[in-house]
């Protein structure tokens, strides 16, 4: 039976109006974050107990293949790696003639054309509105590989993984930044194409049961279904669903931020709304959600399940990857600094979700990021050309242009 839509959350344009003018007067039923998601007791519940609740709720759906990520108990427990290489497997832009170079301590390698002597080319890198990153870290003689997000389509993801020469059998973990189709759409096809190649019980990190909720897109002119994570495909692939709602250790070498609080001027837009409940095995189990959401049917996304990925590179500082940054890029970086106890930020990269915002908002964001003083800014995906131009003009020595196929190596 289809999940009923609560009348008070039925019109998506209602929420975009609130975001455009945060000072407007709205009814209690329309307050997205201040009323039912921003209460201190609700926030405390999410930080302290949602992980165990999510694991309990998912246990009946995935059997024994469910785990709680190892929590980051103190800044002293943050892993330190000697080197981190980030490959942009999929993004919306590729320039075949973009030159590789060394910018300061960062090695920037590009992928151009897939050609060979006396052989006509058969493949080229594909671009789409989505993101996928391959991370390879080293510490001493050990290495770890993680795939973060899975692009919009499996065709693009599989094609680009092949051209980048990435051996998925060496993956030590997979991670999903948040439950949007342009970040998990390629996952089912990826799992099916690599059946039997992935390590048995491979950890699949995600920020909570909310990632499984069915979603609808609210973008004006493009309203409609926006998919849901396929539990059966995850189970068939033998992955271990690993909930990381609190700051957690990622594959021994990295950290996930867990819940990202709003501490800056940034606004959380709601381009999607999510349905609470399951139909024919698809959707999210209400018992695994924060208590304030369990009795609702449809809610605007607040992205409290979103997480950023962080590595501490020896002698350099933090490399923070935001994937989409719905919670705010400044909020995301500040959370990474707080949970790790490290103030030095070496690089910020990923989607900054600034394209929908006006220029003055983007300018304020840039000023806040400059105050954090990262060595490098590498905007991708949903950051938007306006913001990219601002960074290029204001921080030319710290800006690195990204492109599908690019590999950034951070380290001594």
N, C-alpha and C positions, 0 to 999 in steps of 0.2 A: 504494500500500500504506500502511495507517495506520502512524503512528510508534509504536513500542512504548514502553510506559511502564516505566521502570526500577523494579523492586520497592522499592528503598531510598527512592524518593521518591513512593510510591504513595498514602499516606494523608495528605490535606491537614490533618486535625485535628492531626497530629503537630507541624506547624510552628506552629500557633496556640497549642499548649500551651507550646512553647519561648518564644514571645513573651510569653505571660502570666506566665511565671516564668523569666527569663533565667538564674537561678542553678541551674536543675535540671541533673542529670547526664544526658547523652545520648551515644549512640554516635558514633563518628567519621563514619559515613555520614549522620548527622542534623544535623551542624553546618552551618548554612546559610551563615554569612558568615565565621566565624573560620577555618575549615579551607581551603575551596577558593576563597573569594572575597576573603578578607582578607589573604592573604599579601603581603608587601611586593613581591615580584617580580611578582605578578599585578597589583597596583595600578599598578606602574610600567609594565607592558606596556599596560594600558588607557590610561594617560595619554599615553604616548609613541607607541604605534604602532597602536592600534585603528582610528583614522580611515582610514589608508591601506589597512589590511586590509579594512575594510568597503567602501571604494570599489572595491577590486579585486574583491571577491566579488560586488558588485552590478553591476559592469560588464557581465557576461554576461547579466544579467537585465533591465537597462534600456538597454543600448547606450550611446550617448554621453551620455545624459541623466543623468549622475551626476557629482557634483562634491564637493570638500571645501570646507567653509566657510572663509572667510578668518579665520585664527586671530587672537586677541587677543594680540599678542606682548608688550605691556607696558601697564601702567596708563595711560601717556601716550597710548596709541592709543584709549582709550575715547571714543566720540563724545559730544558734548554737544548736547542739543536745547533749543530755547527753550520748547517746549510739548509735552505728551503728553496725548492724550485717549484714554481707555479706555472702550469701550462694552461692557457686559455683554450679549452677544447672546442667550445662553441660560444659564439657571441654574434651580434648583429652586423659586424663590420670586419672586412678583410681587405688588406691592401697588399697585393702580391709583390710589389716593388718596395715595400717599406724596409729600409735597411736595418740590419741588426747592429748593435753597438754596445759599448760599455759606458754606462752613465754613472759616474762616481763608482761606488762599489757594486752596482747592480749590473749583471750581465743580461742583456736583452737579445734573445735569439728569435728570428722570424721564420715562418714557413711560407715559401713562395709557391712555385709550381711543382707538381709531382711528375717529374719527367725522368727519363732514362735514355741512354744512347740507343739509337736506331729502333726506338719503340714509341709509338704514338701514345700520348697521355690518355688515361682512362678516367682519372678522378681529379677532382679539385676540392679544396676546402669549401664547405657549405656554411652559409650564415642564416640565422633566423632570430626571431625575437625570443631569446631564451639564453640560459647561461649554464655552462658546465666547466668545472675546473679540476685539473688533476694536480695533486700535491705530492711531491717526493721530498722527504726530509731525511737528513743523515745526522747521526750522533755517534761519534767514534766510528766503529766498524759496522754499526747496525743502521738499517734504513727502514722507512715506512712509506707506504703509498696509500693515498686516500682519494677517492672520487667524490667531489662535492657538487651536487645537483646534476641534472640529467637532461638539460635542454628541453626543447619543445617537442621534437620528434626523434624517434629512435633512428630513422634513416640518416639524419644529420649527425647524431651522436656517434653512431657506429662508423660512418664514413670518416669522420674526423679523428676518432680514436685510431683507426687503421693508418691514416696518413701520418699521424703523430708518432706512430710506432709504440703505442702504449699496450703493454701486455697485461690484460685485466686479471690474469691468474695470479699476478703478484700483488693485487690490492689487499691491503690489510684492514680496510674499512671503507664504508660508503656513508655519506652524510647528506641530509636534506635540510636546507636552510629554512624553508617554510612551505606551506601547502598550496602553492600556486602552480598551475599547469605548465607555465613556461619554465619551471624549474624541475618538474618531475614527469613531464609528458613523455619523454623518451625512455623512461625507466622500464616499462613492461617489455618493450621490444628489445631493450638491452639485455634484460634478464633472460628472455627466451633465446636470444641469439648466442648467449654465453652459458647456456645450461651445461653443467658439468665442468666448467672452466674455473668458476669462482671457488675460493676456499670454503670448505664446509663450515657452516655456522658464521659466515662473515658478518661482523657487526654492522648494522644499519642504524646510524645515529639520527635521531630526530627530536624535535623540541616538545613533543607531547601528542596525546590522542587527537588534538585539534587538527593535526596534519592530515588526518583521515576524513575529515568532514567534507561532504559534497559542497561545491561552491558554484555560485553564479557570478558572472562578471557584470559590474555596474557601470562600466565606462559608457558615457553617452554615445549612442549609435551602435554600440556593440554589446548590448545586454544579451545574456543567454548562459547556458551551462558552461562551467569551467572545469569540469571533471572532478575526480576523486582518486586517491591512491588505491591501487588494486591489491587488497590483502591477499587474495589467492595467489597472485603472481609472486608476491614476496615470500609467502609460505612455500610455494612450489620450488622457489630458488634456494631454499634452505638458509635464508638470512636470519640472523638474530636481531629482532627489533630491539634497539637499545635506546631507552628514553633518557634524554639529557636536558631536563627542564631547568635544572640548577647548573651552575658552573661545573664543568666536568672535564676529565682527561680524555683526549681523543687519540686513540691508537698509540698510546704511550708518549707521543712526541708533541701533540698539540693540545689545545683547550677549546671548548665551546663555551660561550658566555652564559648560556641559559637565558632566562627572562631578562629583557632589556627595559629598564624603567625609563620613564620620560622625565628627564632632568633639565632639558634645555628648552628653548623657544619652539622647537620643532613640533609640527602637527602630524598626527597619524591619519593619513587619508584612508578611505575605505573603498577601494576600487572593486572589492568583492564582498559578498555576504555568504555566510556559511549556514548550512542546514544542520541542526542538531538531531541525531538519531540515525538509525540504519534502516535500509530497505533492501531486501535480497542480498544481504551481506555487504552492501556498499554503504559507506558513511562512517560516522564516529559514534562510539558508545557514550551516551550521556554520563555514565558513571565515571568515565575517565577524564571528564572535563572539570574545570573549576566549578565549585558549587553554584556560583551565581549564574552559570550558563545552563545548568542541567535541565531546568524546567522550561527553557525557551525552545522555540522551534527554529527560528531563523534569526541570526544576529549579524550585524555588520562586522567585518573583520577588524580586529584590533591588533592582530599579529603578535599577541603575547606568547605564541609558540615559536616565533622567529628567533634564530640564534645566529651569531657571528662566529667565525672560525679564527683562532688566534694562535700564532707561534711566536715563541721568544727565541730570536736568533742571537747566538752568542756574540757579544761585543757590538751589536747593532741596535737591539731593542725589539719592540713588537712589530709583527706583520699582521695587520687586521684585515680580514676579508669579510665583506658584508653581503655579498650575493645580490641583495635587493635593497636592504636598508629601509624597509617600511617604517620601522620604529624610529627612524631618524639616524642619519649617518653620524652626527655628533653624539647622540645618545649611545649609539653602538660602540663608538671608539672609547667614549668615557667609561662605559661598562667594562670593556676589555681592560682598560687601565686599572679600574677599581678591583676587579676580581683577581687580577694577576699581581697587583701591588707595584706595577712598573709604569713609570711616567714617560719613559722614552719610547716614542713611536717611530719606528723606522719607515714603514710604508703602510698606506691605506689603499686598498684596491677592491674592486667589485662594483656592483650596482649601488648607486647612492639615492635612487628614486627621487631625483630632483626635476626631471623633465616636466611633470605636471604643474610645478610651482612657478609663480611669477618671478621675474628677474630680481626684484628686491629681496625676496626670500632666499634665492640662490646666492645673492651677494652676502647676505647675513651668514649663511651657512659657510661660505668661503672664509669669512672673517673669523668665525669660530674655529674652523679647522686650522687656520694659520696660527691661532693662539695655542693650539695643541702642539704645533711646530713639528709636523712629521718631516722626515727627510724626503719622502716621495709621495705623490698622489697619482694614482692610476685609475681613473674613472672608467667604468665599462657599462654595458647593458642599458639600464634605465636612467643613467645619470643625465643624459641630454646634452645636445651640442652647445646649448647656451652656457651651461656650467663648464663644459670642457674648454670652451673658448676663454672663459674667465680665468680658469686655472692656468691655461697656457700663457695668458697675458700677464697675470699677476705673479705667477710662480714658475717662470720658464725653466729654471734650473732644477726644479723639483717635480715637474710634470713629465710623465712618460705616456706617450700615446699607446693604447692597447690595440690589439688586432687579433682576430681569430687565428689560432695557431701559435701565438707568441708564447715564449717561455721566459719567465723572469726568474733569475737566480739571485737569492739574497744570502750573504754570508761573508766571512772573512776572506 
